Amino acid sequence: MGGAQRMRGFYQGRYRDNHSAIAQVEYRRHITGRVGAVAFAAAGTVAPRYGGLSVANMRYTYGGGLRVALDREDRINIRFDVGIGNGEPAYYITVGEAF
């Protein structure tokens, strides 16, 4: 759990085990021209067995970022995100979008 795609705010693989449950929400807003903004939040947990997944062990992240369209036709953006997990910031620069 963690990284630029799931649970931004924790480094890739920060929380690992055999099973995970993750919920994420992201709100995107066009600002002007090729620039947009995003706000996101996520909650997740890991456990060695499916039955061990617990709300008591839930981790939370939140953050925001900017999107700049490099190619509008192919919907390719450059993403600048800051995610916060455990009170510590993590920074991401990524080319592309999930959708």
ABEGO torsion letter per residue (X at the ends): XEEAABGBGBBBGABBBABBBBBBBBBBBBABEABBBBBBBBBBBBBABAAABBAAABBBBBEBBBBBBABAAAGBBBBBBBBBBGGBBBBBBBBEBAX
